[in-house]
Amino acid sequence: MNETLKVGDPAPPFEAVALGGEYGTGQTVRLADFAGKHLVLYFYPKDNTPGCTTQACGLRDRWPDYQGVNAAVFGVSTDSLASHRTFIDKYGLPFPLLSDEDGKIVRAYGVWVEKNLYGQKTMGTERSTFVIGPDGHIKEIFRRVKPDEHADAVLEVLRK
């Protein structure tokens, strides 16, 4: 895990396909596309799982409040575009999801970690959020996010 990322560091560059929201059926986006505005990358383990659904629906329910801040919001997981499409459609998510099937983004942001589930060690995505400022530097990092508190915590940072 890349534990060296901290507030004030330049955000690691990325390129991925965004699906949903204003990106419809898919468009490639890059970190550089968001210069001059806030960017929220919220990393989550897996589409259609209880915690991830709670987190995504929390953002969906607060989405009108997010429209008042100069920010782009993306959910990021290693799921496929097809999985993302199902997740977006099932829960009416108004924001885009990034597909990171090759794991480059989760590794660059240091959220690909060893997990222990019922005594079995596996690798997976740590539920974490990075708020990147208009200057391309990390403004806030939330590690081991609580799904039901996520939307409010991120919105608070964006309103500062």
N, C-alpha and C positions, 0 to 999 in steps of 0.2 A: 504494500500500500504506500502511496505517495503521501507521507505525512508532512511533507515540507510545504505544501500549499497553505498559505495563510492570508488573512485580510491584508490588502495592499499589494499583493503579488499580481503580476499580469496574468490574466486568465489564459489557460492553455488553448491554443487554436484548435478548431475542430471543423469537420465537414460531415454532414449527414443528410439523409432524406427526412424532411418534415412532412407529416401527414395530418390532415384535419385542420380545423380552424380556417384561417385565411389561405392555407396552403393546399386545401382541397385534397386531391388524390395523390399529391406528392410533389415536392420541389426540393432541390438541394439547397441547403443553407450553410453558411459559414459564420464563425465568430465575427469576422470583419463586417458582415452585413448589418450588424447592430451597433456600429460606432455612433455615438451621440445619444443613445438611449439605454435604459437599464435592460438587462437581460437576466432572466431567472431560468436556471437549469435545475430542475428537480429530478433527482435520480431515484428510481424506485425498482424493487426487485422483479416484479412480474405482473403482467396484465391479468385482470380478472381474479386476483386473489383478495382476501378480505381487507388487509391493511392498505393495499395499493388502491383498491376501489374506494375505501373511506377517504384516502388522501385526495384522489382525483375528484371525487364528488364534492369534497369540501371546497376545492378550487372552483369547480363548476358553480356551486351555490353562491360563492362570493364574486363570481366573474364580473357582474356589473360594477362592483367596487374597484376592480382591477382596471376597468376601462378609464378611470380618472387619473391614472398614473402613466408616465412615459416609460412603459416597460413591455417587453415581449416575454412570454412565458412558454416554456417547453418542458414537457415530461420526457425523460430519457430512460430507456431500458434496453436490454439486449434482445428484446422480443422482435419478431419479424414485422414487416409492414402489414401482413395479413392479420396477425394477432392484434396489432394496434387498431386496424380498421374495425375489427369486431368490438374491441374495448370502447372505442369512440362512439360507435353506433349504439351499443347496448346501453351506455350511460349518458348519451347526449352531451359528450364533452365538447365545449366550445373552443378549446385551445389545442394546439398541435402537439404531437408526440414525435420524438426523434427515435429512429431505429438505429441501434448501435450493435448490430449482430456480430461484428468482428471485435467488439470490446475495446476499440481504440479510445473512445471518449471516457468510458468508466475507468480505464487504466490511467489516462492522462490526468484525470481529476482525483485519482487516488481512492476511488470508491469500490474497486474490485477487491474484495476482502475474503478471508477465510471465515466461514460461518460454521457453527456447530448446532446441528438440528438433531435432537434425540440421540446424541452421542456420535453422530456421523458428521465428519468434517467435509465440507464442500466449499467451492468458491462461488461467490455471488455478489450482487450489487448491494452495497450499504445504502439504506435510505438516507440520503443527504441532499441538501440544497445549497446552491451557490448563487448569490446575487452579485452580478457583475455590473459595475458602474458604467456610465456613458464613456469614460476614458479607457475602458477595456481592462480595468483592474478589479480584483475581487473586493467587493464592498462588505459582504457578510457571508459566513459559512454556518450552516446548520448541520450538525452531525447527528446520526441516529434519531431522526425526526419522529415525533409522535404524529401519526396520520391525522388525528382529529384536531390538532392544534396548528398544523402546518400553514393553512391558508391565511389565518389571522397573523401569525408571526411574520410571514414574508411580506404581507401587505403593510405591516407596521414599519418595516425597514424601507420599503419603497416610498412611503409617505414622508420620510425624514428629509 
